[in-house]
Amino acid sequence: MQQRERVRIDRQLASWDVDSARGPWTRWLLESVRDRPGVRAAELAREAGRPVSRVKSQAWRLAELGLVLRSGQSYRLSEQGAAYLAGRER
């Protein structure tokens, strides 16, 4: 992943985290999807104590950035999402 793209994504995710009334969520959701490919929104919502509609909305935002892929009601990281998280853990 190019540095310019990483910076753009960092800025967008930080903006969403700051604007969230319930606190940061982007890294949590990305890591949850990475650690459990195919996880359903309802499972994530139950575990986090969040409304299912909120988790779906957040997953859609990540999908719009190209970080998450949706298949029915389940989610998995895209190649770009995996590269983004791998770069953050270095």
Biotite code that builds the C-alpha atoms (Angstrom):
import biotite.structure as struc

atoms = struc.array([
    struc.Atom([0.000, 0.000, 0.000], chain_id="A", res_id=1, res_name="MET", atom_name="CA", element="C"),
    struc.Atom([1.352, 3.386, -0.951], chain_id="A", res_id=2, res_name="GLN", atom_name="CA", element="C"),
    struc.Atom([2.053, 5.934, 1.755], chain_id="A", res_id=3, res_name="GLN", atom_name="CA", element="C"),
    struc.Atom([-0.321, 8.486, 0.229], chain_id="A", res_id=4, res_name="ARG", atom_name="CA", element="C"),
    struc.Atom([-3.184, 5.971, 0.334], chain_id="A", res_id=5, res_name="GLU", atom_name="CA", element="C"),
    struc.Atom([-2.352, 4.993, 3.917], chain_id="A", res_id=6, res_name="ARG", atom_name="CA", element="C"),
    struc.Atom([-2.411, 8.647, 5.012], chain_id="A", res_id=7, res_name="VAL", atom_name="CA", element="C"),
    struc.Atom([-5.780, 9.180, 3.307], chain_id="A", res_id=8, res_name="ARG", atom_name="CA", element="C"),
    struc.Atom([-7.243, 6.139, 5.046], chain_id="A", res_id=9, res_name="ILE", atom_name="CA", element="C"),
    struc.Atom([-5.705, 7.107, 8.411], chain_id="A", res_id=10, res_name="ASP", atom_name="CA", element="C"),
    struc.Atom([-7.320, 10.534, 8.173], chain_id="A", res_id=11, res_name="ARG", atom_name="CA", element="C"),
    struc.Atom([-10.720, 9.165, 7.272], chain_id="A", res_id=12, res_name="GLN", atom_name="CA", element="C"),
    struc.Atom([-10.704, 6.530, 10.014], chain_id="A", res_id=13, res_name="LEU", atom_name="CA", element="C"),
    struc.Atom([-9.531, 9.072, 12.603], chain_id="A", res_id=14, res_name="ALA", atom_name="CA", element="C"),
    struc.Atom([-12.347, 11.397, 11.562], chain_id="A", res_id=15, res_name="SER", atom_name="CA", element="C"),
    struc.Atom([-14.951, 8.664, 11.992], chain_id="A", res_id=16, res_name="TRP", atom_name="CA", element="C"),
    struc.Atom([-13.524, 7.692, 15.378], chain_id="A", res_id=17, res_name="ASP", atom_name="CA", element="C"),
    struc.Atom([-13.530, 11.283, 16.633], chain_id="A", res_id=18, res_name="VAL", atom_name="CA", element="C"),
    struc.Atom([-17.069, 11.905, 15.387], chain_id="A", res_id=19, res_name="ASP", atom_name="CA", element="C"),
    struc.Atom([-18.451, 8.747, 16.992], chain_id="A", res_id=20, res_name="SER", atom_name="CA", element="C"),
    struc.Atom([-20.597, 9.319, 20.088], chain_id="A", res_id=21, res_name="ALA", atom_name="CA", element="C"),
    struc.Atom([-19.711, 5.815, 21.326], chain_id="A", res_id=22, res_name="ARG", atom_name="CA", element="C"),
    struc.Atom([-15.972, 6.239, 20.896], chain_id="A", res_id=23, res_name="GLY", atom_name="CA", element="C"),
    struc.Atom([-13.430, 4.791, 18.462], chain_id="A", res_id=24, res_name="PRO", atom_name="CA", element="C"),
    struc.Atom([-14.655, 1.849, 16.469], chain_id="A", res_id=25, res_name="TRP", atom_name="CA", element="C"),
    struc.Atom([-12.692, 1.570, 13.220], chain_id="A", res_id=26, res_name="THR", atom_name="CA", element="C"),
    struc.Atom([-9.723, -0.449, 14.435], chain_id="A", res_id=27, res_name="ARG", atom_name="CA", element="C"),
    struc.Atom([-11.963, -2.695, 16.544], chain_id="A", res_id=28, res_name="TRP", atom_name="CA", element="C"),
    struc.Atom([-14.152, -3.514, 13.554], chain_id="A", res_id=29, res_name="LEU", atom_name="CA", element="C"),
    struc.Atom([-11.253, -4.053, 11.160], chain_id="A", res_id=30, res_name="LEU", atom_name="CA", element="C"),
    struc.Atom([-9.477, -6.363, 13.595], chain_id="A", res_id=31, res_name="GLU", atom_name="CA", element="C"),
    struc.Atom([-12.683, -8.252, 14.408], chain_id="A", res_id=32, res_name="SER", atom_name="CA", element="C"),
    struc.Atom([-13.334, -8.892, 10.725], chain_id="A", res_id=33, res_name="VAL", atom_name="CA", element="C"),
    struc.Atom([-9.681, -9.857, 10.158], chain_id="A", res_id=34, res_name="ARG", atom_name="CA", element="C"),
    struc.Atom([-9.680, -12.283, 13.076], chain_id="A", res_id=35, res_name="ASP", atom_name="CA", element="C"),
    struc.Atom([-12.998, -13.884, 12.119], chain_id="A", res_id=36, res_name="ARG", atom_name="CA", element="C"),
    struc.Atom([-13.540, -13.846, 8.354], chain_id="A", res_id=37, res_name="PRO", atom_name="CA", element="C"),
    struc.Atom([-17.188, -14.344, 7.517], chain_id="A", res_id=38, res_name="GLY", atom_name="CA", element="C"),
    struc.Atom([-18.407, -12.959, 10.838], chain_id="A", res_id=39, res_name="VAL", atom_name="CA", element="C"),
    struc.Atom([-21.969, -11.665, 10.800], chain_id="A", res_id=40, res_name="ARG", atom_name="CA", element="C"),
    struc.Atom([-22.924, -8.157, 11.842], chain_id="A", res_id=41, res_name="ALA", atom_name="CA", element="C"),
    struc.Atom([-25.310, -9.537, 14.474], chain_id="A", res_id=42, res_name="ALA", atom_name="CA", element="C"),
    struc.Atom([-22.461, -11.413, 16.186], chain_id="A", res_id=43, res_name="GLU", atom_name="CA", element="C"),
    struc.Atom([-20.232, -8.358, 16.231], chain_id="A", res_id=44, res_name="LEU", atom_name="CA", element="C"),
    struc.Atom([-23.044, -6.179, 17.538], chain_id="A", res_id=45, res_name="ALA", atom_name="CA", element="C"),
    struc.Atom([-23.901, -8.611, 20.326], chain_id="A", res_id=46, res_name="ARG", atom_name="CA", element="C"),
    struc.Atom([-20.279, -8.922, 21.441], chain_id="A", res_id=47, res_name="GLU", atom_name="CA", element="C"),
    struc.Atom([-19.739, -5.158, 21.425], chain_id="A", res_id=48, res_name="ALA", atom_name="CA", element="C"),
    struc.Atom([-23.114, -4.243, 22.916], chain_id="A", res_id=49, res_name="GLY", atom_name="CA", element="C"),
    struc.Atom([-23.932, -2.132, 19.860], chain_id="A", res_id=50, res_name="ARG", atom_name="CA", element="C"),
    struc.Atom([-27.029, -2.040, 17.645], chain_id="A", res_id=51, res_name="PRO", atom_name="CA", element="C"),
    struc.Atom([-26.810, -4.301, 14.606], chain_id="A", res_id=52, res_name="VAL", atom_name="CA", element="C"),
    struc.Atom([-27.773, -1.391, 12.372], chain_id="A", res_id=53, res_name="SER", atom_name="CA", element="C"),
    struc.Atom([-24.803, 0.607, 13.703], chain_id="A", res_id=54, res_name="ARG", atom_name="CA", element="C"),
    struc.Atom([-22.331, -2.202, 12.996], chain_id="A", res_id=55, res_name="VAL", atom_name="CA", element="C"),
    struc.Atom([-23.745, -2.650, 9.491], chain_id="A", res_id=56, res_name="LYS", atom_name="CA", element="C"),
    struc.Atom([-23.473, 1.074, 8.843], chain_id="A", res_id=57, res_name="SER", atom_name="CA", element="C"),
    struc.Atom([-19.888, 1.119, 10.072], chain_id="A", res_id=58, res_name="GLN", atom_name="CA", element="C"),
    struc.Atom([-18.989, -1.916, 7.978], chain_id="A", res_id=59, res_name="ALA", atom_name="CA", element="C"),
    struc.Atom([-20.461, -0.189, 4.913], chain_id="A", res_id=60, res_name="TRP", atom_name="CA", element="C"),
    struc.Atom([-18.242, 2.827, 5.572], chain_id="A", res_id=61, res_name="ARG", atom_name="CA", element="C"),
    struc.Atom([-15.192, 0.572, 5.696], chain_id="A", res_id=62, res_name="LEU", atom_name="CA", element="C"),
    struc.Atom([-16.356, -1.150, 2.517], chain_id="A", res_id=63, res_name="ALA", atom_name="CA", element="C"),
    struc.Atom([-16.610, 2.215, 0.760], chain_id="A", res_id=64, res_name="GLU", atom_name="CA", element="C"),
    struc.Atom([-12.927, 2.749, 1.563], chain_id="A", res_id=65, res_name="LEU", atom_name="CA", element="C"),
    struc.Atom([-12.164, -0.681, 0.114], chain_id="A", res_id=66, res_name="GLY", atom_name="CA", element="C"),
    struc.Atom([-11.082, -2.187, 3.435], chain_id="A", res_id=67, res_name="LEU", atom_name="CA", element="C"),
    struc.Atom([-13.951, -4.640, 3.994], chain_id="A", res_id=68, res_name="VAL", atom_name="CA", element="C"),
    struc.Atom([-15.918, -6.906, 1.670], chain_id="A", res_id=69, res_name="LEU", atom_name="CA", element="C"),
    struc.Atom([-19.520, -7.861, 2.312], chain_id="A", res_id=70, res_name="ARG", atom_name="CA", element="C"),
    struc.Atom([-21.078, -11.159, 1.379], chain_id="A", res_id=71, res_name="SER", atom_name="CA", element="C"),
    struc.Atom([-24.721, -11.346, 2.398], chain_id="A", res_id=72, res_name="GLY", atom_name="CA", element="C"),
    struc.Atom([-24.758, -10.493, 6.089], chain_id="A", res_id=73, res_name="GLN", atom_name="CA", element="C"),
    struc.Atom([-21.119, -11.395, 6.711], chain_id="A", res_id=74, res_name="SER", atom_name="CA", element="C"),
    struc.Atom([-17.862, -9.519, 6.330], chain_id="A", res_id=75, res_name="TYR", atom_name="CA", element="C"),
    struc.Atom([-14.223, -10.163, 5.579], chain_id="A", res_id=76, res_name="ARG", atom_name="CA", element="C"),
    struc.Atom([-11.190, -7.983, 4.980], chain_id="A", res_id=77, res_name="LEU", atom_name="CA", element="C"),
    struc.Atom([-10.259, -7.056, 1.469], chain_id="A", res_id=78, res_name="SER", atom_name="CA", element="C"),
    struc.Atom([-6.655, -7.322, 0.320], chain_id="A", res_id=79, res_name="GLU", atom_name="CA", element="C"),
    struc.Atom([-6.353, -3.590, 0.880], chain_id="A", res_id=80, res_name="GLN", atom_name="CA", element="C"),
    struc.Atom([-7.776, -3.928, 4.398], chain_id="A", res_id=81, res_name="GLY", atom_name="CA", element="C"),
    struc.Atom([-5.303, -6.686, 5.228], chain_id="A", res_id=82, res_name="ALA", atom_name="CA", element="C"),
    struc.Atom([-2.410, -4.599, 3.871], chain_id="A", res_id=83, res_name="ALA", atom_name="CA", element="C"),
    struc.Atom([-3.595, -1.580, 5.834], chain_id="A", res_id=84, res_name="TYR", atom_name="CA", element="C"),
    struc.Atom([-3.729, -3.490, 9.131], chain_id="A", res_id=85, res_name="LEU", atom_name="CA", element="C"),
    struc.Atom([-0.406, -5.230, 8.435], chain_id="A", res_id=86, res_name="ALA", atom_name="CA", element="C"),
    struc.Atom([1.230, -1.847, 7.889], chain_id="A", res_id=87, res_name="GLY", atom_name="CA", element="C"),
    struc.Atom([-0.229, -0.490, 11.142], chain_id="A", res_id=88, res_name="ARG", atom_name="CA", element="C"),
    struc.Atom([1.259, -3.361, 13.159], chain_id="A", res_id=89, res_name="GLU", atom_name="CA", element="C"),
    struc.Atom([4.853, -2.852, 12.050], chain_id="A", res_id=90, res_name="ARG", atom_name="CA", element="C"),
])
